[in-house]
Amino acid sequence: MLSKKSQPIFIVFFLLITSSPLYSETRLEQRLRHDIEDYHLDFYTRVEAAFILSGADHSDTLHTYLMWYRQLLEDIREFYLDPFDRVGSAGKIFSYLHSSWLRSYEEKATTLIDVVKEKRYNCVAGTILYNLVCEDLGFPTEAFETPTHTYTVFPNFSQRLMVENTTPMGFDIMKNLREYSEYLLQFYPDHRAAQIGLDRLHAHEFSKGRSIDNTELLGLLAYNRAYFAVKQNDFESAYDYVRLARSFNRDSRSNLDFEIELYFRWGNRLFDAGRFHRAFDLYADARERYWENEDYAHNCKAAFFNALGFDWQNKKWGQSRRIVDRVMHLDVLSDREWEQLEKVLQNWANYWFAQRRKQESLQVISFLDQIDPGDPQLYQFKKAVNALRE
């Protein structure tokens, strides 16, 4: 098993094992994934995306939840929301939601469906519902995400109004920072809070966060789906949800630790199962995202060379060609490892030349040329390959 500790690279061979995820992606999720590929929603509205990410898996189910949401907007419109008193109007919306729908805070109640069915919510569900309602009623919002929490922010008010959505007392939290700092203690381990100090807890919390728009905020729902997939030991679905989440929110501060740990746990599972190509892709992704983590570089190389060994034994050049092309763009190989890769490619070059396969031989030569472009033997070999008649 790979770990976060460095281990030598061994070429070992396992049977390729496949697994089917416990979570099957619905047609709505597929369309949503396609819609958000460019980091922007074009086909779906934010509230539609929110309910799909919450688990609405069929069109009729989605329609039912959208009818609930539209009725909620109509109920709130019956209150007089003074456009000239935006703070007061935002406060009315907040109070109504907490008195009617956001009734029971529960950390695991991560979706809007939890709100609709059971009036349970956590900071993600509460913030998303409040932000979307305010936005649809003419009060634009954004969010602020920290490593431990998520808040609502009204950026264009005359004052920077910040709302804590996990408590009915959380409207305009900046009015009493000490009281709010005491509230924050529940999100920190005792020893960590003691290190930071109560008087600096609020400043510390916000120094590690960033403002996000409401599309980015929706990504936290996908991260929550990933979290529960891990609880079911379904790492493949968890990773798919993480990739979907990143299409919404490319820098989620509250999910960094979860994502980093998922790379190691899922990567170890893939490696131990002999799924070296999949493990390589996973760790290459991790390396590109967290380039400073040398453990990812080590595990990426281990998966890479094991995959090369498997491909050579089974003469799967197409698979090797793909991962060699990718590793060329990763800053992971040492001088010794470049030499090791060069020897593997030379074996392929000789194999294809002996088979008189000109196209494949030239593909290998293109990689060798990138490793050592001034090699005179390679120049002569290329001439011989070009003389082949297929």
C-alpha angles and dihedrals in degrees: 000000000000118000139178088272119086117259131179118263115251126182105233131163128221134170111264109253123197128199133192119226120246090224113066114203114240126224089251091054090048092053091046091050089052092045094054096044090105091047090253133094112233106152101032128051118230094255091050090050090048093056093044090051088047090059108273097152105176135046094243091050091050090049091054092053092046090053088053090051094048090050089051090055091049091050091053093046088063087072114078105254106192109212088204092055099052095160091052092046092049088050092052092052090048093050093047094051092049094046094047112025114003093064107134122038112213124165093220095050093096105155142066088240088064087056095048097045104034108007089240121137146162131206094281096049093042095048094046094050094046094046095048094046092049092047093050090049093054103266107112116217142181132185138239117220123198130176090268108026152014129230139184118245128191099205100180100050118110085255127035099255116197124190129199105208101193095076134043086231093058102096112120096357094182090077092077112025097171093054090046092049088056088052090053092059091083090066095055131066111250095248092049093050090049091052092052098040127225094260091057100035095095093048091047092050094053096040088066097047139077139205116259132185123237094264090056088047090060089063089073089069090058090048088053090053088051091051093055092044088058089051086059090048088244097137095164093060090042091056091047089053090048090054089049090047091053090055085064101033117020095182108036106176094193094055104044096103092045093050094047092051092047091057091056097043097045092040091054091050092051094046094048089050091053092247091138099159091052091046090050092051090049095050092041087055089048092049093051091048099041102026093165093063106094092188088068090051091052094047091045090056093046091054091043097055093042089052090050090052092050092048094050092049091050096034093239099156095161091062093046092047091057097050094041089055090052097045089053087069096046121086094222111102123093122215089263091051093049087055090049091051090047091056091050090051092047088056089053091047093053091045094053093042090053088051089049089235102153099181095051092044091055091049090057092045090055089060094044089050090057091052097046111004094174097055107130092200090056090052091054092045091052090054089053092050093049088054091059117109113212 
